[in-house]
Amino acid sequence: MPDTQTAAPARKPRLAAIEYIRGISMVGVIAIHIGSQYIVNTSANLHLVALMEIVSRFSVPIFFFISAFGLFYNLDMQAKFDYGAFLRKRFKAVLIPYLVWSVFYLLHDAVFYHTGFPDPIRLGGLLLFGAAKYQLYFLVILIWFYLLMPLWIYWVQRIGPKGFAGLLLAQIAFDYWSSYSVDFNIFVYGLPDDSLLKPFLMYRLNYWVVHYLFIFMFGGWLALHMEQFYAFMREKRRFITLVFWASLGSLLWYYYHLIYKEGYTALEAINTAHQLSPEGIFYTLGASLFFFTIFTYQKYPQALNPLLHVLGKHSYFAYLVHPLFIGYIAQYLETRGIILTAPLTIAMFCVVLVLSVLAAIACRRLGQYIPIINILTIGSFPRKKKA
């Protein structure tokens, strides 16, 4: 995902925890999208579905946590915020790749799936809502967070623990309403197809930043209180670990309850026990603190660090390209009448992950000789040489 550790006048040390979280989150997103392919199998293993679709649910919202952390970590709070310079830098890193990848997928799918390229009006809607491909909406939400950065700076400087407790409750209430309100969803789906309002409500998850406001604000607030945050992680590591496993257990319990007690299908269950459910919000919070803690204090085998570094460094490109490989493999299996079984699903996940990272490494290296490649695909511009 985009590297939000933007340069400040005096660049601060890079935080390995942010890089490593980006990497495992990218892995989690790929797992979710592979799981969406597997769940079509009516005999899908419910526990493998839980692993790929429930355990990985922290993956998208935790990106907003580390994005805010990186932004505020490198922000000079004593200096006047240069909004124009901020947007120019962030739009280079996000808006350019977003537009390039959107057009690429529309052209690719028009040829590969014979969908045809959209007319100008439909193209504008697809770009507005991040609907050119299913993973691109994240960048749209991120752009909206960037556009509203002065507001976040104002709030983060003034909010305290009680304010965050209230914000958490408000987040749970809003996400519950947006996800589960029967009256609201009946209203949305009941709108005429030619209604201008309908797409803005149908695609609300693709651009309403308020769905992830708490976790974004929390990441920014922790970055401004680094010393206290580090002390908390040192002193409360066991508590943080307990909260993580308890929150994961709560979300898994909800998933299995829906299936075994409420009679939901696996697809219905994962569409209900998601990251915006109350259990999902607490799981995101628990995972954010847990992964930041273990990656900061290295409570795992050090031999994993090179792998985590590679995954984190190339997570942005891998995140953007992985649907390409999923589509090719799924098309290959479909044309040969091969059903995606549990072993094949695990193999497909491994292949897509490896191919996505290898493609990222290859393009990054090629971009060293042809800079436009890195500029267009990941918004990475060549560093200006010092005089």
N, C-alpha and C positions, 0 to 999 in steps of 0.2 A: 504494500500500500504506500501512498505518498509519504515521503519522509518529511515530517512537519517540524523537525529540529532545524528551523531556519536560522541563518547566520545573524547574529547580533553584532553590535560594534566590537565587542570583545567576546569572541565565540567561546561558549562554555564547553566543557568536556562532553563528548557523546556518552549517552547512557546506554549501556548494553541491554538493560532490561527492556527499553523501548524497541530496540531492534529485534530482540528475541521474541517479544510478544507479537510484533508484526508477523514474524515468521510462522509461529504456531497458529495464529489467527488465520493466515492465508491457508494453511493446511486444513484448518477447521472448515473454512468456506468451501474448499474443494470437496471435503467429506459430505457436507450438506447437499451439494449439487449432485454428487454421485449417488447419494442416498435417494434423491428425488427420482433418479433413473431406476433404482432398484425397487422402490416401493410400488412400482407398477405391477410387479410380480405379486399376484394374489396370495402366493405361499411364502412371501418374504419372511425371513427370520426376524421376529419382533425385537430381539435383543440386539441384533446388528443394526436394525433401524434406529433403536435407541442410541446406540453408540454414535452413529453417523449424523442423526438428526436432532438428538436431544443433548448429548454431552457436548457437541460442537456449537451449541446455541449462543455461547458467549462471543463467538467469533466476530460478528458484525458490530455489535455495540461496543465491544472492547476497543475497536479501532477508533471510535470517537473519544474514548477515554485517553488513549495514548496520543491521539492527534491534539487534543486540548493540552495534555501535559507537555508535549513537545513545543507547542506554540507559546505557552506561558513560561516554560522553563527558559526559553531564549529571549523573552520579552523584557526589555529594560523598562521597568515600571517607574523609574525616576525621570525618564525622558518623555517628551511629548510623542504620542503615538502617531506615526506617519501612515495614515490610512491608505493613501494612494500608493506608496512604495510597498506596503504590505500586500495590497491586492495585486499589484503587478507581479510580485514575486510568486505569490500563491497561485495566481491564474496561469503563470508559466508552467508550474508544476502539476496543475490539475486540469484547468480548462482546456489547454491545448491537447493533452492526451485524451481527455474525455471526448472532444469533438472528433479527433482522428480515429479513435477506436470505434466510436458510434458509426461513423461513415463507413469504416472498414467492415464492420459486421453487417450493416445494411447491404452493402455491395456483395459481400461474401454470401449472405443468405439468399439474396436475389438470384445469384448464379447457382449456388449449391442446392438450395431448397426450392428454387423456382418461385419465389414469393413476389418477385418484382420490386423495383425500387419505389419507395413511397413518393406521392406527389408532394409539392412544396408545403401545403397546409398540414398534411399528416406528418411530414418530416419535421416540421417545427414542433408539433406536439410530442413526437418521440424524443426529440432532443430536450425539450422543456422538462419532461418527466423522467428522463433516463431510461426509456423503454426500448432503446435500440437493441439491447441485450440484457439478460436478466441480472447481471452483476453490476451494471453501470449506474444503477440508481444511487449507489453509495456515494459516488463522486458528485452527484447533484446535491445530495444532502450536505456534503462537505463544503461545496461551493456556497450554499446558503449560510452555513456556519461562518465561513470567511466573510461574507457580505455583512453579517451582523456582528462582527468582531468588536466594534466599539461598545456595543451593548453588553457583551460578555465581560469585557474588561471592567466596565462600570459595576456590574453585579458581583463578579468574583472578588473585587477589592472590598466589597461592603458586606457580603454575606458571611454568616457565622454558623456554628454547629446547629443552632436552633433553626436557622433559616434553611439549612440543608435537610433537616428532618421534615420541615414543612414541604420543601420542594420534592422530597422523596414520596411523601404521601400524595401530593398533587400529581406527580408523575404516574404513580400507580393508578390513581383515579382516572386520569386522562387516557392512558393507554388502555385501561379496561373498557372505557366508554368507546374509544375508537375501534377496538378489536371485537367487542362482544355485545354492543348495544343493538338489540334487534330492531328497535324503532328507527335508529339512525341508518342502519344498513338497508332496511326496507325502503326508506326514503331515497337513499342513493341509487339502489338498483331499480327503483320505480320511476326514476327520471327518464324522460324521452331520450332516445339515442342521439338525437340531434341537439340536446341541451348542452350549452356551453359550460354549465356548472358541473355536469356529470363527470367528465374526465378529471377535473380538478379534485373531486371528492374520491373518485375511484382510485386515483393514483396518489392519495394522500400520504401513504407510507413512503413514497419516493421523494418527497420534498418537504414535508412538515417536520422541521427540525425539533419541534416540541416533543416528538416521540422519543427523542434521545437527549433531551435537554439536561436531565439530572446527571447522567454519566459524563457528559461533556463538561459541564460546570464543575463536577467533582474532580475530574482530572486536572482542570486548570487551577482549581483551588489548592490541590495538593502540591502542584508545582510551585506555587507561591509560598508554600509553607514546608519547604523541603526538609529543614532540620527537624521539625516536629514529626513529619511523616516518616523520616528515616528512624527516628527514635521509637516511634510507634511500631514500625516493622520489626525492629530489634527486640523490643520488649514483649510484643504480643504475637510473636510468630506462631506459637501453638494455637492461640485464639483465632488468628487469621486462617490457619489451616482447617481448624474445626468449622469455622463459618463457611469456608469453601465447600467442604464435603457435605455439610448439612444443607446448604443451598442446592447443591447438585442432587442430593438425595430427595429433596422436596420436589424438584422439577421432574425427576424420574418417577417418583411416586405418583405425581399428577398424570404423567403419560400412561403408566400402567393402570391406574385407576380408571382412566377414560376407556381403555381397551377392555379390561376384565370386568369392571363393574358397570360402566355406562354403555358398553356394547359398541364403542366407536371402532371404526376401521383404523388401521395404522395411519393412513393418509389423513383422516379426520383428526386423529389424536395429535399428530405433529403440527397440524394447522391450528390446533387449539393450545397445546402446551408449547408455546413459542417464546421468544425473548421478550415480548411485550406483555406477557401474562405476569401477574404479581410474582409468581415463583421464578419466572424468567428474569425479571428485574433484579431480584435478590441474588440470583445465580450470577448475573453479569457483575454485580457489585462484589460478590465474593471472589469471583475469578479474577477481577481486576486487581484486587489487593493481594490475592494469593500469588499470581504469576509475577507481579512486580516484586514481591518479597523474595520468592525463591530465586529469581534471576538477579536480584540485587546482591543477595548474600550467598549465592552459588551453593545452595543446598541440594546438589545433584552432582553426578559424575562430571568432572571437568572435561572429559573427552568429548562430551556432547557440544561444547562451545563452538568448535569449527562448523558443525552441521547447523547449529542454530544461527550462526553468523551468515552462512550461505542462504538459508531460508529467509532470514530477515532482509538481507541485502537485496535479494531478487524477488521479494514478495510482491512488489507493485506490478511488475511486468507479468509475473506468474498469475496473479489475481486477474489481470485483464485478459490474458490469453487462454486460460484453462478451458473456457467453454468451447473453444475451437476443437480441442482434443476430445472433449466429452462428446461433442457432436459427431466427430469422425468415427469414434469407436462405437457409439450407439447406432449410427447408420450401418456400420459394418455388421454388427450383431443382428440388427433387424433384417437386413437383406438376406441373411443366411438362416433366419428363423431361430436364432440362438436366444434362449431365455436367460436373463441375467440372474444367476443363482448367487448364493452367498459367497462361495469361493471366487467366482468371476467378478463379483462386485469389489471384493478386497483387491483382487489383481488389477481391476480397472482403476481403482483409486491410486494404487502405487504407480501404475503406468502414467496416468494423467499428471500426477504430482511430479514425477521425474521428468517427463517431457516438458512440462511447463517451466520448471526450473532450468533445464538445459536450454530451452529456447530463450529464456531470460539472460542466461550467461552468454550465449552466442551473440545475441543482439547487443548486449552491453559491450562486449569486446569489439564487435564490428563497428559499433558507434564511436569507438575511440578513433577510428580511421575515417568514418563517415558520420560526423557529429549530428547531422540532421536526423539520423535514426533514433538516437537517444532523446533528441529534442521533441520529436513527434510522439514517441511511444511512452516515455516516462517523464517528459518535461525536464530532462537533465541537460543543462547548457554547459558548454566547455568553460572551465575556469579561466578567467583572464590572468595572463602571466604578469607577475609583478615586474616592474621596471628594475 
